[in-house]
Amino acid sequence: MKREARISRKTEETEVEISLCIDGSGKAEISTPVGFFNHMLETIAKHGNFDLEVQAKGDIEVDFHHIIEDIGIVLGKTFLKALGEKRGIKRFASSVVPMDDALTLCSIDIGGRPYFYYNLSVNGKLGSMDIEIIEEFFRAFSYNALINLYIDGLHGKNAHHIIESAFKAFSLTLKQAVRIEGDTIPSTKGVI
């Protein structure tokens, strides 16, 4: 049985619909008005081996904050729903990913409690998107997926490389953490 879910969210600011299959092949169908962020969502699908569909629109005339944060909220909720009771998952995982001058560490615990740490030394814009909103995306995902998420930039100068390295590390770490390794709940409590 594939682990998959679909969730929609509509507010006065945005409209987001996401479909996720954790046991996918890396297929992505992404449609948002933020070009660079589309590329990062495709990266999540490709390097996580997830099938991911994202349809999003919103008040981008204000800025991209609302739409990117709301995508993080809905993706986190969709991920949590698709995981179900989390029976047999590896649960803990870490990756360190280089991309040219950038090197980023990501660690995850799918433990049912949110915690978020983010340390990427970048600011400014990528295309027309403020880089600072990337932190809000990851925070929203962490809190809505109920996971511990650590993203630490170990090295880097080029903002594009640093952000892309972070998304690749995130994708690979999620892929490892959701891998089925048995048939029990990976917790001494018996539930996650």
N, C-alpha and C positions, 0 to 999 in steps of 0.2 A: 504494500500500500504506500503510495507516494505521500510525502508530507507537503501539503500545499494549502493555500488559503487565498482569499480575495477580500479586501476591505476597502470601503469608500468613506470619504469624509468631506462634508461640504460645510463651509462657514461663510460669513459675509465677505471674507477676504480671498478664500481659495476653494478649489474643488479638486480633490485628489482621489484617484482610484488606482489601487495596486493589486496585482496578482503575482504570487510567488510560489514557485515549486522548488523546495530545497533539494530534492532529488532530481535535478534537471541536467541539462547538457551545456549550459552557458548561453542560452538564447536570450536575447534582449530585444524588447520593443518599447522604446522610450520616447515619450513626447511631452516635453516641457518647453517653456519659452527661454530656457537658460542653456545655451549651447555647451559651455564647458561642463556644467553640471550633468547634462545628458551623457557626456563622455565618461564622467565618473560613475554614473549609475550603470552604464554598459560595462565598466571595469568590474564592478561588484558582481554582475552576472557572469562575466567571462572567467574571472579568476576564482570565483566561488563555486563555479559549476551550477549556478542557480538559473532557473528560467524566471525571468523578471519582466513584467509588463507594468509600465508606469504611464498614466495619463494624468496630466496636471495643468491647471490654468489658474491664474489669479491676478491680483492687483499689482502687477510688475511696474506699473507707472509710479507706484509709491517707492518700491525697491524690491529686491529679490528675497528679502528676509522671510516674509510670510510663506511664500511658496516652498522655499528650500526647507525651512523648519517643519512645515506641515508634511512634506514628503518624508522627513525623518520620523515624525510621529506615526504616520500611517505605515511606513515600512517596518518600524519597530513592532507595531501591533500585529501586522500581517505575519512577521517572522515568529512572534510569540504564539500566535494561533496555529501556524503551520507546524510548529514543533510539538504541539500536543503535550502529552505528559512527560516528554523528554526521555522516555525509556531507552536505555542502551547507548545514549550519546556519550562521546568522549568528555564533554563538558568544558574542560580547560584546554587552552591552546595559546601559542605565541608564535609570532613570525617576525623576522627582521628582513626588510626588503630594500635593496639598493635600486636607485634609478639615477644613473649618471652621478652627479655630485651629491645626491640626496640619499640618506639612509634613515629608515623609520622603523621603530619597534611598535608592534601592536600585541596586546595580551587581552584575553577574554576569559571570563568565567560565566557560563550560562547557569547561574545559581539561583535565580529567582529574586535577586535583590539588585537594584540599580546602584551603580557607582560609576563616576566618570572622571577621568584624568586626561588632560589634553595639553601637550606642550609642543607646539609647532611655532617656530619663530619666523612667521611670515605675516605680511600685511600688504595693503594695497589692493589691486584689482587683477583679476584674470579675465580678459575680455572686458565685459561690462559688469562682472560680478565682484562684489566685495569679498575678499578672501576670508574675512572674519566670520562670515556666515557658515563656513564649513564646520567650525566648532559647534555652532548651534544645531546643525544637521546631526552630527555624531552624538551630541548630548540628547537630543530628542529621540534618536534611535535607542540609545542605552536605557533611558528611563522608561520607554514604552515597550521595549523587549525584555525588560527586567534582567539586564546583564551588567556585570562589571566590564568596563571598557577602558583600556589604557592605550593612548596613542602618544608616543614620545619621539620627537624628531631628534635623532642622534647627530645628524650632520646635514648640511645642505645650504646652498646659496640661491639657487634658482627656484622661484615660487612655484612654477608649474611642476617641476620635478618633485619638490617637497610634497605638494598636495597629492600628486599622482602616486608617489611612493606610499603615502599614508593610506590611500584607498586600496592599493594593491595589498598592502600588509593587512588591512582590515578584512578584505575579501578572503585571502588565504587563511587567515586565523579563524574566521567564521566557518569556512569549509572544513577545517580540521576539527573544530569544537562540536560540530553537528554530526560528525561521522559516527555511524553506528558501530559499537565495539562489543556489544553484549545485549542482554535482555533485561537488565535491572535498572532501577533509577540510581544514577550516580551520586547518591547522597546518604550520609549516615542517618538522616531524618526519614528516609524512605519516600520523600517527595521533594520536588523542586518548585 
